[in-house]
Amino acid sequence: MNDNKAGTEEEHRKASLSGQLRSYIAPGAPATRTPCDGTEPELRVEFGFTPRWYHDRIGVDFSERWHLDPIYRHECVVSMRRELNRRFPALRLGGDPDAARATLDGVHGALTVAMLYGIPAEYYPDNWPAAKHAYLSEKQIAAITPPSLSNAPVMAQLMEQMDVIERRFGRIEGYINWQGVLNNAYRIRGPEILSDVLVNPELAHQLFDAVTQTMIDGMRLVYERQRASGVLVRHATVSNCLVNMVSPEIYRERLLPFDRRIAAAFDHFGIHNCAWNVDPYIDDYAGVQPLGYIDMGLESDLARARRLCPGARRAVMYTPTDLNNKSLDAIREDLLRIRRDLAPCDVVMADIDAETPDERVLAFGRLAREGTVLASGMPISQMPLD
């Protein structure tokens, strides 16, 4: 977790030299990506906590108001940042709470595109919002076209939020999570999309095409509004969390063209493969240009991923299950392997839940620092841990 969001012209000028993106998890928001600024260490950890973690510890309510009221959301985030610093002073995960601005981070979780297609969201006090199972029928998909964003209530409300943020804080920072083509299609069509790609590929193509255009148009609309406030955002990322539900051949034939289309529409681009083994898809991912970010699960061939994607910032999605259940020695070995085979890279320690002891989070931070120090040649006995 860090304080870097959509940046200034100078920050993005520096980032554009490499085009690399890094993992970014704002308090209460799903993971996304932000431009590198050149200060990233070889092994960088991005911590993220579930809404329930914050709800159980300080009573933050993530119901609909959190997503619709930017000032209320900002007040909650300031409290969340302070709690992070109180519990993990050595890690400073909350940054400087007093310097924080209201942002777009976390709005509607991962549901913005689905909501634009009329899929209702269900909000919870202790979780990210979920899409209701109001899936579109085959007939509706056959006639689907990208919605008019200028007339969409979801987008109108988002624009109102940006107006409020600009009036109060000047700059409109943060990111909407636009997800990925298959992720969004699944929320709109439901599990049927997985059979559509096999038995009714033209129908699946119709939905993928509409969703892709909506993602591009939505990002451009929000980015232009942010630019008018002095914030420049030039990258797109796609979340391929469901990619393991289709074969590499199906991904290559039916979905890869849409990822390429999104990549071509923006200056910088990244792919979130989630915690799955990236090996079956990495050759295709490596051919997408520009590619500034790629993440993967620990079971992946990390050295091969580094070889195939030398210009991208790479990352491993470390699972909360491993954080909770593995011995510290095993975690240490994982981190040393990640550093050896994938660095320079991020370790994304996301979705830390309420049951995870604080000591585990602190230990993970110490072990990650140990791996970096070992690489630098400093004896562990001389390593500052606090």
Backbone hydrogen bonds, N-H to C=O, Kabsch-Sander energy under -0.5 kcal/mol:
donor,donor_aa,acceptor,acceptor_aa,energy
5,K,3,D,-0.5
7,G,232,L,-0.6
12,H,8,T,-2.4
13,R,9,E,-2.0
14,K,10,E,-2.2
15,A,11,E,-2.2
16,S,12,H,-2.2
17,L,13,R,-0.6
17,L,14,K,-1.0
18,S,15,A,-1.4
19,G,15,A,-3.0
20,Q,15,A,-0.5
21,L,292,G,-2.4
22,R,34,T,-3.3
24,Y,32,T,-2.7
29,A,26,A,-2.4
32,T,24,Y,-2.7
34,T,22,R,-2.4
36,C,20,Q,-2.3
44,R,42,E,-0.5
44,R,345,C,-2.1
46,E,347,V,-2.6
47,F,45,V,-0.6
48,G,349,M,-2.3
50,T,352,I,-2.3
53,W,50,T,-0.7
54,Y,50,T,-1.2
55,H,51,P,-2.9
56,D,52,R,-2.9
57,R,53,W,-1.4
58,I,54,Y,-2.7
59,G,54,Y,-0.6
59,G,55,H,-1.4
60,V,54,Y,-0.9
62,F,60,V,-0.7
62,F,125,P,-1.9
66,W,63,S,-1.5
67,H,63,S,-0.7
67,H,64,E,-0.9
68,L,64,E,-1.4
69,D,65,R,-2.5
73,R,69,D,-2.6
74,H,70,P,-2.0
75,E,71,I,-2.3
76,C,72,Y,-2.2
77,V,73,R,-2.6
78,V,74,H,-2.4
79,S,75,E,-1.7
80,M,76,C,-2.4
81,R,77,V,-2.8
82,R,78,V,-2.1
83,E,79,S,-2.0
84,L,80,M,-2.1
85,N,81,R,-2.1
86,R,82,R,-2.1
87,R,83,E,-2.4
88,F,84,L,-2.5
91,L,88,F,-1.2
92,R,88,F,-1.7
93,L,88,F,-0.5
95,G,92,R,-1.2
99,A,96,D,-1.4
100,A,97,P,-1.2
104,L,173,E,-1.9
106,G,175,Y,-0.7
107,V,104,L,-2.0
109,G,106,G,-2.4
111,L,108,H,-2.6
115,M,111,L,-2.7
116,L,112,T,-1.7
117,Y,113,V,-0.9
117,Y,114,A,-0.9
118,G,115,M,-1.9
119,I,114,A,-2.1
122,E,130,A,-3.0
123,Y,121,A,-0.5
124,Y,62,F,-0.5
124,Y,127,N,-0.6
127,N,124,Y,-0.6
130,A,122,E,-2.3
132,K,120,P,-2.8
134,A,132,K,-2.2
135,Y,133,H,-0.6
136,L,188,I,-2.8
141,I,137,S,-2.5
142,A,138,E,-2.3
143,A,139,K,-0.9
144,I,141,I,-1.6
149,L,147,P,-0.9
151,N,148,S,-1.2
152,A,149,L,-1.0
156,A,152,A,-2.5
157,Q,153,P,-2.5
158,L,154,V,-1.7
159,M,155,M,-2.4
160,E,156,A,-1.9
161,Q,157,Q,-2.0
162,M,158,L,-2.1
163,D,159,M,-2.1
164,V,160,E,-2.2
165,I,161,Q,-2.6
166,E,162,M,-2.5
167,R,163,D,-2.3
168,R,164,V,-2.0
169,F,165,I,-3.3
170,G,165,I,-0.7
170,G,166,E,-1.7
171,R,169,F,-1.3
173,E,102,A,-0.6
173,E,171,R,-1.0
177,N,109,G,-0.6
178,W,176,I,-1.0
184,N,180,G,-2.6
185,A,181,V,-2.4
186,Y,182,L,-2.6
187,R,183,N,-1.7
188,I,184,N,-1.5
189,R,185,A,-3.1
190,G,185,A,-0.5
190,G,186,Y,-2.4
192,E,189,R,-0.6
193,I,190,G,-2.0
194,L,191,P,-1.6
195,S,191,P,-0.7
195,S,192,E,-0.6
196,D,192,E,-2.6
197,V,193,I,-1.9
198,L,195,S,-0.9
199,V,195,S,-3.0
200,N,195,S,-0.5
200,N,196,D,-2.1
203,L,200,N,-0.7
204,A,200,N,-1.9
205,H,201,P,-2.6
206,Q,202,E,-1.9
207,L,203,L,-1.8
208,F,204,A,-2.9
209,D,205,H,-2.7
210,A,206,Q,-1.8
211,V,207,L,-2.8
212,T,208,F,-2.5
213,Q,209,D,-2.0
214,T,210,A,-2.2
215,M,211,V,-2.6
216,I,212,T,-2.3
217,D,213,Q,-2.9
218,G,214,T,-2.9
219,M,215,M,-2.4
220,R,216,I,-2.4
221,L,217,D,-2.3
222,V,218,G,-2.4
223,Y,219,M,-3.1
224,E,220,R,-2.2
225,R,221,L,-1.7
226,Q,222,V,-2.4
227,R,223,Y,-2.8
228,A,224,E,-1.7
229,S,225,R,-0.6
229,S,226,Q,-1.2
230,G,227,R,-1.7
231,V,226,Q,-2.3
232,L,7,G,-1.8
232,L,230,G,-0.5
233,V,231,V,-0.6
236,A,268,H,-2.0
238,V,270,G,-1.9
240,N,238,V,-0.7
240,N,272,H,-3.6
241,C,239,S,-0.5
243,V,240,N,-1.6
245,M,242,L,-2.3
246,V,243,V,-1.7
251,Y,247,S,-2.7
252,R,248,P,-2.7
253,E,249,E,-2.4
254,R,250,I,-3.1
255,L,250,I,-0.7
255,L,251,Y,-1.8
256,L,251,Y,-3.3
258,F,255,L,-1.2
259,D,255,L,-1.7
260,R,256,L,-2.6
261,R,257,P,-1.6
262,I,258,F,-2.1
263,A,259,D,-2.5
264,A,260,R,-2.4
265,A,261,R,-0.7
265,A,262,I,-0.9
266,F,263,A,-1.2
267,D,234,R,-1.1
268,H,234,R,-1.5
270,G,236,A,-1.6
271,I,293,Y,-2.3
272,H,238,V,-3.0
273,N,271,I,-0.7
276,W,273,N,-0.7
281,Y,278,V,-1.8
282,I,278,V,-1.7
285,Y,281,Y,-2.5
286,A,282,I,-2.7
287,G,283,D,-0.8
287,G,284,D,-0.7
288,V,285,Y,-1.8
292,G,269,F,-4.0
292,G,290,P,-0.6
293,Y,269,F,-0.7
294,I,313,R,-1.8
295,D,271,I,-1.3
296,M,315,A,-1.2
297,G,276,W,-2.5
300,S,297,G,-1.6
302,L,300,S,-1.5
305,A,301,D,-2.1
306,R,302,L,-2.4
307,R,303,A,-2.0
308,L,304,R,-2.6
309,C,305,A,-2.1
312,A,309,C,-1.0
313,R,292,G,-2.1
314,R,312,A,-0.5
314,R,344,P,-0.9
315,A,294,I,-1.5
316,V,346,D,-2.0
317,M,296,M,-3.1
318,Y,316,V,-1.0
318,Y,348,V,-1.5
323,L,319,T,-2.0
324,N,320,P,-2.2
325,N,321,T,-2.5
326,K,322,D,-2.1
331,I,327,S,-2.4
332,R,328,L,-2.5
333,E,329,D,-2.1
334,D,330,A,-2.2
335,L,331,I,-2.6
336,L,332,R,-2.3
337,R,333,E,-2.4
338,I,334,D,-2.7
339,R,335,L,-2.5
340,R,336,L,-2.3
341,D,337,R,-2.9
342,L,338,I,-2.5
343,A,338,I,-0.9
343,A,339,R,-0.7
345,C,42,E,-3.1
346,D,314,R,-2.5
347,V,44,R,-3.0
348,V,316,V,-3.2
348,V,346,D,-0.5
349,M,46,E,-2.0
349,M,347,V,-1.0
350,A,318,Y,-0.5
350,A,348,V,-1.2
352,I,48,G,-2.5
356,T,353,D,-1.5
360,R,357,P,-1.1
361,V,357,P,-1.2
362,L,358,D,-2.4
363,A,359,E,-2.4
364,F,360,R,-2.4
365,G,361,V,-2.1
366,R,362,L,-2.2
367,L,363,A,-2.7
368,A,364,F,-2.5
369,R,365,G,-2.1
370,E,366,R,-2.4
371,G,367,L,-2.1
372,T,368,A,-1.7
373,V,369,R,-2.6
374,L,370,E,-2.9
375,A,371,G,-1.6
376,S,372,T,-1.2
377,G,373,V,-0.9
377,G,374,L,-0.7
378,M,373,V,-1.5
382,Q,379,P,-1.7
383,M,380,I,-1.7
